[in-house]
Amino acid sequence: MGRRRSTTSVRLSESLGVVFAAALVLAGCSTSGTEGAQDDKAGLTVFAAASLKNSFTALADEFSETHGGVDVSLNFDGSQALVTQIEQGADADVVATADEKSMAKLGEKVADPQIFATNVLTIVTAPGNPKNIRTLADVTKDGVTTVICSVSVPCGSAAALVEKNTGIDIKPRSEETAVTGVLGKVQTGQADAGLVYVTDAVGAGDSVTTVADPALAAVVNAYPIGTVAESENAPLAQQFVEMVTSAQGVAVLKRMGFGPAT
């Protein structure tokens, strides 16, 4: 006659089975919930030209507010530096450069870039314009220390084209790899004058005096933006691009001194 299993043992086994099954269900829910939370917190990395710092910081804040608090990481640098970083495999979802030439270097690494804004150069001086600079030619006068961007970056290419168009040889004290470097030297008194984008002059407020010149306004830089082809957050990246190019984005860019896309 076979050994009979006690009722107590059976009930204990059944209870343990129920507890074990419940634990599995809870574990599954916990894992699913964690994954969901991670999805909700998916971040976006945006590479943008230095001259876009003020406008893209504002746009990133608005994007985060309207997209569930998503984290938007911003990397600002000279356009050529951004291109090099992406070519070397840097993790980026969106890239915006200060000219089409820089964007073209990325080729198929960027999907469907489109122009979203334009910008032109202007002269900035110390507050009050102590050197009495009135025209572009004045930045070449004896006793005036001038800084511009390196020709390797868009603001420098624009300055070089202005020199070619006008025949004016600026002979800068230094050439910076980002427009923010030029602005910084004027703000700190290391230079009397500098050629920066209008947007940088607007953002600098009372820390500089702006001197416009028609020769500078005649050279226009077009700014393209696009999603990085290998982005792991392609839908979110596209939504950011759409916001930048929307009426809302254009309004922010205009407020910062950018011209319309052409």
BELGI-V426544 format. One record per backbone hydrogen bond with DSSP energy under -1.0 kcal/mol. NH is the residue of the N-H (numbers start at 0). CO is the residue of the C=O. E is the energy in kcal/mol with one decimal. If there is no record, write none. Layout:
<<NH,CO,E> <NH,CO,E>>
This chain:
<<9,5,-2.0> <10,6,-2.6> <11,7,-2.3> <12,8,-2.5> <13,9,-2.7> <14,10,-2.5> <15,11,-2.6> <16,12,-2.3> <17,13,-2.2> <18,14,-2.5> <19,15,-2.7> <20,16,-2.5> <21,17,-2.5> <22,18,-2.2> <23,19,-2.1> <24,20,-2.3> <25,21,-2.7> <26,22,-2.6> <27,23,-2.5> <28,24,-2.5> <29,25,-2.7> <30,26,-2.6> <31,27,-2.6> <32,28,-2.9> <33,29,-2.4> <34,30,-2.5> <35,31,-2.4> <36,32,-2.5> <37,33,-2.5> <38,34,-2.4> <39,35,-2.4> <40,36,-1.4> <41,38,-1.5> <43,70,-2.5> <45,72,-3.2> <46,93,-3.1> <47,74,-2.6> <48,95,-1.6> <49,76,-1.4> <51,48,-2.4> <52,49,-1.6> <55,51,-3.2> <56,52,-1.8> <57,53,-1.6> <58,54,-2.3> <59,55,-2.6> <60,56,-1.7> <61,57,-1.9> <62,58,-2.6> <63,59,-2.4> <64,60,-2.0> <65,61,-1.7> <68,63,-2.6> <69,66,-1.1> <72,43,-3.4> <74,45,-2.7> <76,47,-1.6> <81,77,-2.1> <82,78,-2.3> <83,79,-2.3> <84,80,-2.3> <85,81,-2.3> <86,82,-2.5> <87,83,-1.6> <88,85,-1.7> <89,84,-2.5> <92,44,-2.8> <93,44,-1.7> <94,225,-2.5> <95,46,-2.1> <96,223,-1.6> <102,98,-1.3> <103,99,-2.5> <104,100,-1.0> <105,102,-1.5> <106,103,-1.1> <108,105,-2.5> <109,106,-1.3> <110,226,-3.0> <113,224,-2.5> <115,222,-2.9> <117,258,-1.7> <118,220,-2.0> <121,195,-2.9> <122,210,-2.0> <123,193,-2.5> <124,208,-2.3> <128,125,-2.5> <131,128,-2.1> <138,135,-1.5> <139,136,-1.5> <140,137,-1.4> <143,140,-1.8> <146,192,-2.0> <147,173,-1.7> <149,175,-3.8> <152,149,-1.9> <155,152,-1.0> <156,152,-2.2> <157,153,-2.4> <158,154,-1.5> <159,155,-2.4> <160,156,-1.9> <161,157,-2.1> <162,158,-2.3> <163,159,-2.1> <164,160,-2.6> <165,161,-2.2> <166,162,-2.4> <172,145,-3.7> <175,147,-2.5> <180,177,-1.4> <181,177,-1.0> <182,178,-2.2> <183,179,-2.3> <184,180,-1.6> <185,181,-1.6> <186,182,-2.6> <187,183,-1.9> <188,185,-1.1> <189,184,-1.9> <190,184,-1.4> <191,144,-1.9> <192,144,-2.1> <193,123,-1.8> <194,146,-1.5> <195,121,-2.1> <197,119,-2.6> <200,196,-1.8> <201,197,-2.5> <202,198,-2.3> <203,199,-1.6> <206,203,-1.8> <207,204,-1.0> <208,124,-1.9> <210,122,-3.0> <215,212,-1.1> <216,212,-1.8> <217,213,-1.1> <218,215,-1.4> <220,118,-2.9> <222,116,-3.1> <224,113,-2.1> <225,94,-1.9> <227,92,-2.5> <228,108,-3.0> <230,227,-2.1> <236,232,-2.9> <237,233,-2.6> <238,234,-1.7> <239,235,-1.8> <240,236,-2.1> <241,237,-2.5> <242,238,-1.8> <243,239,-2.3> <244,240,-2.1> <249,245,-2.8> <250,246,-2.0> <251,247,-1.6> <252,248,-2.5> <253,249,-2.6> <254,250,-2.0> <255,251,-1.3> <256,253,-1.4> <257,252,-2.4> <258,117,-2.8>>
